[in-house]
Amino acid sequence: MARTLTIEDEAGTGCDEACHAARRRDKEATKRALLAAAVEVFAQHGYDGATTKEVAARAGVNEGLIQRYFAGKDARGVELGGKAGLLQAIVGGGMCNEKLTACRLAAPTACLKTEIAGFLRHEVEQAVANRDFMRVLLSRALVDPALAAMLKDHYKQSRIPLLVDRMRHFKESGQLDPAVDLATLAATITTFAFGLGFMQQIVLAEDPRSLEAVIDSLAETLVRGTAAQGTAA
């Protein structure tokens, strides 16, 4: 049976600076354990079927700590606690970044088509690797506008700046039309990536081999539509 931890408030009497530091470390470790357990339980049972009791048991901590650490309000001012607080913390914190990262891409290339295709392919692979987690987040986002807004912000912040940075040298070298807005192009690529990764791969169970052809075609089309006059991909 998992060991259950109970962590006291940091303001307890008779606790010196070293003691407070140790308690803060324990608190952060406990929060990380609860978030990791919540991801597993939500993915296994779905959001509606998950319970805070099972999340706490899997993390090996007292269930009451979920309310203590993850109570709060959403963007509309509605009080959060229990599962809702955990889910908001997952999306708003590092756990979602780890699951939905767009940062572990191959090194930048000198070919715009290869760059775009590589990003699209990476997003498809990430969607497959985290399919259960994605299903939970997106199913909740359909009925929770605050969560949907958080996911929207996450995708914008984690994908678009990265793509803009990776494509900037194509514009500076004259391969991209000077009129092309890099942020808009990055948003377009990200939209296609989500459609391929989630809708085509997870929802519609598309054959990966056919997705490869779609990726190549999309990359080619985007390059032709944004290339500077007289340049090739």
N, C-alpha and C positions, 0 to 999 in steps of 0.2 A: 504494500500500500504506500502511496506517495506520502512523504512527510509534509505536514501542513505547517506553514510558517505564520506567525502573527507578529507583525512589526508595530511597535509602539510609536506614538508621535515623537517627532524630533525634539520637541520642547520639554521633554521630561526633565525633572530635577536631578541633580547629581551627575549630569553627563557632561564631560569636558569636551574640548574641541575635537579631539581624536574620536571620541565616542559619537559625536554628531556626524562627523565625516563618514564613519563606518555605517551609521544608520542611513545616511543619504545614499551611499553605495548600495546598501541592501534594498532600499526603496526603488532605485532605478533598475536594479536587477530583477526585482519582483514585477515591476511594470513591464519590462521586456518579456519576462516569462509569460505573463498574462496575455500580452498581445500575440506572442507566438502561438500560444495555446488557442486563442480565439480564432486565429487564421485557420488552424487545423480543424477545430470543431465546426466553424462556419462552413468550411469546404466540405466536410464529411456529412453534415446533417442539413445544410442550408441555414439561412439566417433564422427563419421561423422555427425550425426544428431544434436549433441549438439552445442550450441552457447555460446560464452563468454558473450553475453548480458543476457542470461538466468541465467548463473552461477552468474554473478554479482547481478542480481535482487534477486535471491534466497538468496544470502549472505547479501543483503541489503547494498551494497557498490557501488562506482563508477566503471564503466567498465574499465576506464583507469588504475585503480590500478592493474589490472591483468598484463598488459604489464610492469608496473613499478616494480612489485614485482617478476614476474616470467620470465622475459626475461633472456636469457643466451645462452649457446652453448651446443650442445650434444657432445658425445664422438668423433664425426668426425669433430667437429668444425663448424657445421651448426648452424646458428642463430636460437634460439627458441623464441617463444612468443605466446601469446594467449593460445589456447588449448594445443599445444605441450608443452609449458612451464609448464602448470598446470599438465599435465599427468606425465612429468618427475619429478616434485616436489612430486607428490603423491607416485610414485614408490620409489624415492630416500629418502623420509622422513618418518616421523612417521605415516602418514596416512596409508601407505601400511602396515607397521608393525602392526597397529591395525587391519586391515582387514584380513591379511594373517598370523597372529601370530601362532607360534607353541609352545608357552610358557605356555599356560594354560592347561597343562596336569595333569592327576592324579598323586598322589605321586608315586615315584619309588617303584617297587615291587621286591620281591626276586625270581621271575619266569621270565626267559628270554622270553618265549613264550607270557606270559601276557603283558610284556613290549612292545614287537613288535606289538602285536595285538592291544594294547591300542593306540599306536601311529598311526597305520593305520586307526583305527576307528575314532580317533580325526580328522585326516586330511579329511576323508570323510565328517564328520559333518561340518567342517569349509568350505569345498567347497560348500556344499549345502546352508549354511547360507549366503555365499557371492557369490552366483552363478552369479548374474548380474554383479557385480564388476569384477569377474574372467573373464567373457565373454569379457568385454570391454578390459581388459589388454591383454588377450591372443590373441584376434583378431588383436589388434594393433601390438603386438609383431611379428606376422607373416609377417608384411610388414615394420617393423621398427627395423633393426638390433641393434641399440643403445638401444632401449627399451628392446629388448630380452636379451641383455647382462646385463642390470640392473636387470631384473627379475631373471636371472640365478644367479647373485651374491647375490641377496636377499635370494633366497631359500637356497643357500649354507651357507650363514652366519647365517640364522635364524634356520635352521633345523640340519645341520650336526654337529656343535659343541654341540648342545643340546643333540643329540642322543649319541654322543661319551661320554659325561659326564654321561649320564644315564646308559650306558652299560659298563663303565670302571670296575665297581666292579664285573661284571660277569667274566671278563677276570682275574682280580686279585684273584678271589675266585676259579679259575680253571674250571669254567663251560664252558668257551669258549676255543677253540683250541688256544694255544699260537701263532700260525702262522697267526691267523686272524688279519687283519688290521682294526681297529675300524672305521677309516674314510671311508674306502671302504665299509664296512658293512653298515654304516650309510647312505652313498650315495645310496646304493642298496635299502634300506628300503624307503628312500625318493622318489626314482624313482617309486617304486610300489605304494607309497601313492599318488603321483600325478596322476598316471594312474587310480587308483581306484576313487579318488576324483573328478577329472575333466572329464576324458574320459568316464569312466564307468557310473558315477553318473549323470553328467550334460549333456554331449554330447549324450551318448547312452541311457540315462534314464533307467539304469539297476534297477531291483527290489532290494530294500535295503535288503530284506531277503536273496537273492542269494549272495549279497556282503558280508554278514556276514560269509557265508560258505567259500567264497574266502579268506577273511581275516584270518580265522582260519587255512585254508590250507597253505597260504603263511607263516604265523608265524611258523607253525609246520615244514614246509620245510626248512626255514631259520635256525631254531634251530638245526634240524638234520644235516644240512650241515656245521654248524660252531661249534658244540659241541665238547668239548674235549673228547678224547677216554675214554669210561667207565662212562660218565656222562649222565644224562637224563634231559629233559626240566623241 
